[in-house]
């Protein structure tokens, strides 16, 4: 990201904060999936996997 080299300190802090929020959201989704996988029944797990696979294959 060469553009980041020209950011002001405030812009850089905003960028870092936004990245941290995205990471936290991704981690929350991952934790949710892990919980479904460990506690859910096979049918719910299959449904969740199908939805994620469909979404991942969309252009």
C-alpha positions, -999 to +999 in steps of 0.1 A: +000+000+000+022+028-012-005+054-006-002+049+032+033+065+031+016+099+023-010+096+051-010+121+079-008+108+114-046+112+119-052+093+086-029+066+096-046+062+130-079+060+112-066+034+088-052+013+117-085+016+136-105+005+105-082-024+100-086-034+137-124-033+134-124-055+102-101-080+120-124-080+150-155-086+128-137-114+110-126-130+143-162-128+156-175-146+125-148-172+128-157-178+165-193-181+156-185-207+129-164-227+153-192-227+179-216-239+153-192-266+143-186-278+178-221-275+193-244-277+163-260-308+149-249-322+115-279-307+096-272-271+108-235-276+101-243-287+065-266-258+060-240-233+072-213-249+050-236-248+020-244-211+025-207-202+030-197-222-001-224-205-022-213-171-010-176-179-016-183-190-052-202-158-062-184-136-087 
